[in-house]
Amino acid sequence: MELSADIIKRRSGHYDVSLVALLDVSRMKIQRLGQLETCLNLLELNVAHNELRSLDGLPVLPLLRCLNLSNNQLTSLDNLPSLPLLEELTLANNRIRSIDFLELSTKLPSLRVLDFNGNPLDNSAGAKASRAFPDLFILNGETLSLTRILEEMSSIDFVKYPAEAQENDHEEENFELDDSVEKLNDDDIGVQVNDFINHSTRHLEGLPALLTGAH
C-alpha cells in the first residue's frame, strides 16, 4: 500500500492536507510514502509499524520536528532528505546496518533526540553519533550529558600523571605558603583577624530581622 492523499485526509481529519500539522499513519501496512509534499505545515509524522523498505517518496518537509520510522524494514537512510528543523528521529527496530552520521548531521542540523536501537549496527555507532551530533541530548533513550562525562573521564589515564609533577605541585604550594607566612608578623595577623571578626559581625547583625521577616 502507498500513502495516498485520501489516507492523509482520513487519518488527519483535514480535507486540506496543507493544513495538517500532526499525521499518524502507523500500523497501516504502508510500503511506500507518497503525497507528503503537499503537507507543507507538517510538524510530526508517525509512520511506525509499517512495511517501508526505503524512504523513497519522503520529501523535504521544512517545518517537520518529529519523525518516527520505527518498526519498518528500512535497510538504509540513503533517501532521507534534508530536514532542517527536525529535532527527533526514531529508527528503532529496522534493518539498518550502516549509518553515515557525519552526512546525517548535515541533513539534520537541529537533531536533539536519536534512537536507532534494534538495528544491526556495530558497537561504535553510539560513539560516532555522539561525535557527529555535539548538541544531541538523548541517544537511544539515554541522556547524553552524563554519558559524555563518563566517556571523557574514562579516557583520562590518571596512572600516567607523573609523580614528580605531583611532588612539584605540593612543593610550590608549600613554597607559596612559606612566603606568605614570612611576610606577616604577629601584629598583621592580629589586625586581619579583628577585621574578619568585625566584617562577619556586621553580616550577622541583620540576621534576626531577616529570619523574623521570613516568618
N, C-alpha and C positions, 0 to 999 in steps of 0.2 A: 504494500500500500504506500502511496505517495501522499505527503502532506499537501492538502489542497486548500483553496480559499474557503470552500464550504466547511471543512473541518475546523479551520481557524475561526470562522464566524460562529459555529455551533459551540465550540469549547470556550470562546471568549465572551460570547453574548453580545458581540458588536457586529452590526451589519457593515459598518465602515471599518475595514481592517486597519486603516491608517491610524485609527484611534486606540488600537489595542496596546496596552501597556504591560499586562501580565498574561502569559499564554502557557497553559499546561496541557500538553498533548501526550502525556506519559501513558504507557500501557495501552497503546493502540495498534501495535504491530506495524508501525511505520518503518518502511525500508529506505525511503528517500525523502529528503527535505525539499519543499517547494513553496512558492508563493510568499515567502517571507520577506522578499524585497519590498513588498508593499506595506509592511509593518514598520513604518519609519519611526514610530514612537515607542517601540518595544523596549521595556526595561528588564524584564525577566522572562526567560524561555526555559521550559522544562520539557525535555524530550527523553527522559529516563525510561528504562524498561521498554525499549522498542527493539527493532531489528536493524539498526543502522550499521552499515559496513564501512561507510566513508562519510565525509562531510560535504560531499557534492550537494549543491543547492543551498548551502548556508551563505547568505550574502553579508556584506558589510552592514552592520546594524549600529549606527553611530551613537545611539543612546543606551545600548544594552549594558546592564550592570551585572547580571547573574545568568550563567548558562550551565544547565545540568544535563550532561550527556552520559550519566552513569548507567550501567547495566544494559549496554548495547553490544555490538560485535565489532567495534572500531579496532582497526589494526594500526592506524597512524593518524597524525594530525596534519597531514600534507595539505589538505584543502581548507584548513582553518583560516578564515580571512582576518584582516586587521580589525580589532575591536578596541578602539582607543579608550573607552570608558569602562571596560569590563573589569570588575573587581573580584568576582568569584567564579571559578571554573571547577566543575566536578566531572572527573573522568573515571571514577571508580568502577571496577569490575567490567573492564573491557579486555581487549586482546592486544593492547599496545605494547610492543617490545622495545621501542626506542623513541625518545623524545629529545629533540634539539632544543634545550632550554634557552640557549642564547638567542636563537631565532624566535622562539616563542616569546621571549621578553620584548622583542622589537614589535611584535604584533599586539601584545597585551601589556602596554606600559603602565597601566593602572592596577594590575593584579595584586590583590591582597590575600586571597584565600585560594589554595590549590589542593585538590585531592585526586591522587592517582592510585590509591590503594586498590589491590586486587588485580593489578596488571603485571604481566611477566617482565618487569623491568629489572635491571641489575641493582645490586645493593648500593651503588654510588648515586643513584638517581636523586635521592633526597638531598645529598650534599651539593650536587650540581644545580638543582633547582634553587636551593638556598643562596648559592653564589650568583646565579643569573638574575634572581629577583631580590635585591637587597631590601626592598620595602615589604616583602612578603610577611604577613602576620601569622597566618595559620597554614601549616603544611600537613596534609594527611591527618587532620584532626588534632594536631598538636600545636600549641603556641610556640612560635619560633624564637621569641626573645630569650626564653630560658634555654632552649636547645642551642642557640648560638653561643650563649655564655659558657655552657658546659663544653662545647666543642673547642672554644678558644682556650679554656682552662686546660683541657686535655692535650692541647698542642704545645703547652709550655713544659719544657724539660727542666724542672727545678733542680735535678741532680747535677746538671752541668753548670749551675751557677757557681762560680769559683769561690772556694773557701777563703782565698786571700782577699777577694773583693769584700766578702762579709766582714773579715777582720779589719780591713781598711775603713769600712763604714763605721765600725764601732770605735776605732781609733780616732777618726775625725770627729765623732760625736763627743768623745771624752776630751779631745783637744779643745773643741769649741766651749765645752762646759768649763774646763780649767781656765781658759782665757777670761770668760765672763765672771768667774768667781774672783780672779785676781783683781779685776777692775773695781770690785765692790768692797768697801770697808764696812765695818760694823755699823757706823753711823748711817751710811747709804742704805743698808739693808733695813735698819730700823725705820727710816723715813718712808721707804717703799711699802713696808708692812703697814704702817699707820695710814698711808694713802689708800691702800687696798681696803682696810677696815672701814675708813670713812666713806669710801665710794660704795661699798656694799651696804653700809648702814643707810645711806640715802635712798637706795633702791628698796630697802625693807620697810622704810617709814610709810610708804604708800600702800603696803600690802594689806593691812587690816581694812582700809577703806575699800580696796578692790574686792576683797572677799565678801565684805558686807553688801556691796553693790551687786555681786553675783547672786546673792540670795534674795 
